[in-house]
């Protein structure tokens, strides 16, 4: 049976490890942030302690308990909390990473509750590296694959596909669509250019080149 000091130490340790991951989510203003991760981690830790040591007084020759049964329910039960952090916004699913971090934090709490301190600390470090360290690489990879929409306002007929192709040069291979609509001003056009897999370093020069086109009065790239 655990001493009171070690029991409290495990609970405090779980809350600290959960706070490290929760703070990373909190700085990005996700709904499941610092307090949520701490609560999940310390709650899972307590469940593990209760599962492993809470039924000791009733053990006897005719009573056999499986310490893993109660703890196993945490793995599936925490999914309800994770589901609450997943939202659908503009046909894009958001919050999957936060839901996964909650699930992982629950596992950390179980590890601390079971006395696997090295595994818990190592897992916390690995999760922080994944959340904070891999994110820039992921964003750079996604940026290179997403479609960039560029919006222009120009004089009537100032932007056509031949003119655009000549100005873009080798970058013309990244053009996936050109839409020209009449603006409210009958002498102006609203132009939308869809670019795919354009290298990030080329976005700035491309916008400058478009602004220099004769007849172009406004250029913007909302997602750049």
Secondary structure, 3 states (H helix, E strand, C coil): CCCHHHHHHHHHHHHHHHHHHHHHHHCCCCCCCHHHHHHHHHHHHHHHHHHHHCCHHHCECCECCCCHHHHHHHHHHHHHHHHHCCEEECCEEECHHHHHHHHHHHHHHHHHHCCCHHHHHHHHHHHHHHHHHCHHHHHHHHHHHCEEEEEEEEECCCCCHHHHHHHHHHHHHHEEEEEEEECCCCCEEEEEEEEECCCCHHHHHHHHHHHCCCCEEEEECCCC
